[in-house]
Amino acid sequence: MRAVAKLALVIGLLIPSAASATEHQLTVDQSLSAVDVELCINAVLSVCDSDSTPVTGSITLDVPCPLAPASVTLHDFEFATTQDVVLHLDFSIFGLLDATAQNVVIRYANPGTPMPPTPLAGDMAQYVSVPVTATGQLTYVATSAVCSGLMTAGMECGSPGNPAVLDLSTFVLDPVDLVATLSFPDTRVVLASALSVSGPLLDTVPDLGTFSANGSIVADEFLDAACCDVDMTGGDAVNLTDHFLFAGCLAGPGNTVTGGCRCADIDGDDDVDLSDFAELQVAVSSQ
């Protein structure tokens, strides 16, 4: 079975500061995240039904220093439904199909093997063809002509006491595209995404029906990352870019530093002033 998946993911990261590339696990907020799952079957008639469920999970990234990161690395992600998805397809005199999708999870297919670092163009990063897998099950009962249509396709019909079961791990998901936007105004991490997954129910009978899921994912998390010190871009060198970024944070003594500018508080006294600038100059002269 094949489901054609496309994931457009927009990530807003609001991180204090990081020591070179640092791995962060961002948690999906299920109170703000949901997906609509739709099943369409062509059996005498074409009938669809959909249901919505909250989504939970996480995404793990390596993020360099927050003022001007040059790249980001995807390590892992997992998105899971939190409720059963109940679908009722009524074909009138031709029968019914009642289905329930349970414990549906879409995961990065190669955990422990991160995708290559992708450069940031402005605040945008894009991964293409990220491999994914799915787990969970779809149980269903079909009657009358609908049952006959499924049997012709080589599928079971099930019964109220003994529903047919499709193992979602047998679905071959096409790789997803991952588009990310990063920003760093504060110490929270916020993730907003649009999720779209669709494809034929059976590879062998593509006209039998389709399965799709469309929704949004939001993550909100505080991060406590170590400062990247003088090298504010994570580029392993202190250069004119670091000077430019420092100048944008220079507010003088007694003005509490916030957000990504914490990276410019080199002496750690909670402000960015000329004493920090002196430390920056020392770092430049020592290279």
ABEGO torsion letter per residue (X at the ends): XBBBBBBBBBBBBBBABBBEBBBBBBBBBAAABBBBBBBBBBBGBBBBBBBBBBBBEBBBBBBBBAABBABBBBABBBBBBABBBBBBBBAEAAEBBBBBBBGBBBBBABBGBBBBBBBBBEABBBBBGBBBBBBEBBBBBBBEAAAAAAAAAGBBAEBAABBBBBBAAABBBBBBBBBBBBBBABABBBBBBBBBBBEBABAABAAAEBBBBBBBBBBBBBBBBBBAEABAAGAGBBBAAAAAAAAAABAEBGBBBBEAAAAABAAGAGBBBAAAAAAAAAAAAAX
